[in-house]
Amino acid sequence: DVCLAIMEVLHSGLGDPNLQLAEVMEFGANYYAQAVERDIGIRSFELLVDKITGAVFPEMGPNMAWNTKYGMMSGMGGMMGEGPIPSRPTADMPVSPEQAERSARLYFQTQGLELDVEHPDRFYGYYTLHTLRDGRVEGMLSVNGYTSQVWYHVWHGPFVREKKP
């Protein structure tokens, strides 16, 4: 089971009992999961699971480039110094969840996409939002919590279903 594979990585691979599985979604190309810090409820990072091999690995994109606690550039000023990233990881960001939603909607408008978004999930340094087509989940996108830059997740393929952790 994909949820068990992810839980194994969270607990034995990372050795942090404070992390728990918050969400698992199946897409055409992979499974997508969010981990959450149980004690404070902040999303910690995003994972992908290869549908063929079962390999679990960090999601590329915002999860690696913008995540100020768990990403590749955490504590080092962000990816290539983009924006005023704090030296200590925090989920308190100058861009509010409402501003993140507005940035996502503006992105869709400028790209000519007839999509909407759900309320964002807060991570360290960014937000991830489910994208909606006709009120149903279509995919996702992320918004930088310091610059409002939008990063549309194009690697998942079509949405299949959400799985309960």
N, C-alpha and C positions, 0 to 999 in steps of 0.2 A: 504494500500500500504506500502511495506517495507521501501521505501525511506521516507515517511511521518513519520513512526514510529521512524526511526533513527533521523530525523530532530527534532522531539519532544524531544528526549533524549538530543540532543546537546543543544537545546535552553532553554527548561524549566527545564530539569533535571540537567544540568550543569551550566546553567545561564551565558554562555559566548557567547555574540553576535559575537565575532571574529571567532568562529568555524563554519565551513561549511562542507557539505558533498562533498568529492572529488571523490569518486568511490564506486560503489556497484556491487558486483559480486554474482551470484547465483551458488552454488555448490550443490551436491547431499545431503549433510548433513546439510547445513546452508546457510545463506546469510552472506557475508563478506563486511565490509565497512571501508573506510578510512576517517577520519576527517582531515581537514587542517586548519591551522591558516591563515585566509583570508589576514591579513595585510602583512605577510612575505612569505607566500606560503610554509611553512614547514609543512610536515605531522605531526599531533599531536599524534594520536593514532589509533588503529584498533579495530573494533567492530564486534561481531557476532550477528546474529538474528536467534533465533530458528524458524525453518520453521513450527512447529506445534503450539507453544504457542504465537509466536510473541515477546517473551522476548528478549530484547537487553542487551548485556553484553560485557565487555572487552574481547578481544581475549586473550587466554592463550599464553604462550610461550614468544617470544621476546618482545611483546607488554607490558607484565607485568615485565619480568625479566631484559630487557635491556633499556627500555624507561627511560631516565634520567630526564624527566620533568613530565610525566604523569603515569609512572609505579609504582609498589609497592615499589621499592627501590630507588626512585628518591631522589637525594641529600644525599644518605647514602652510597655511594661507590659502588653501583651496587649489583647485586645478589651475595651474599657470597663473596664480595670483589674481584670479578674477573676483573682484569685489571685496568688500570689507569683512572677511571671514574671521570670527573670533579665535583667539589662541587656545581657548578652552571650549570643548564641545558643549553646545547648548541647543535646545529646541526652541528657545526664545529668539525669534527672528524679526527684523524690521518689516518684512512683508507679512501681512495678516492672512489668515485663511480666506477671508472674503476677497482680499486683493489677489490672492492666488487664483481664485475662481474667475475673477474678472480678467486676469491675464490669460487664462486658458480660453475663455470665451472670445476675447479679442484675437487670439491666435487663430481660432477656428474661422472667425469672420474674415481675417486677412487672407487665409488660405482657401476660402470658398468652401469650407466644410460645414455641413449641416449637422453638427454634433453639439452636445451639451455635456456637463460634468456633474458628478455627485460632489458632496462636501469632501474636502481634502483630508487625507491621512497625513499627520505631522511626523516628519522624520528629523534627524539632526541635520539642519542646513537646507532642507527642501520639503516640498509637499508632493504627494502622489495622488492623483485623482482618477477615478474610473471615468472613462468617456462613455457617453450614451448616444445611441441612435434610436429615435422614436421611443425614448424612455427605457431602453434595454441596454445593458452593458455591451459595449463594442470593443473596448480596449482600455488604454490608460495613457496618461501623460504626467510629467512632473514639472513643477515650477520652483525655481531657485528662491529660497527664502530671504536672499539678500539683494538680488538683482531683478527678480520677476522674470528672468529668462525661462522660456518654455522649451521642454525637450519631449517630443512626441515619441512614444514607444512603438516602433514599427516592426520589431523583431518577433512578436508573439504569434502572429497569424490570427485567424478568426477565433473569437471567443466561443468556447464550448459550454462550460458550466462552472459554477462555483462549488467547491467541496468544503464540507464542514471539517475543521481541524479536530 
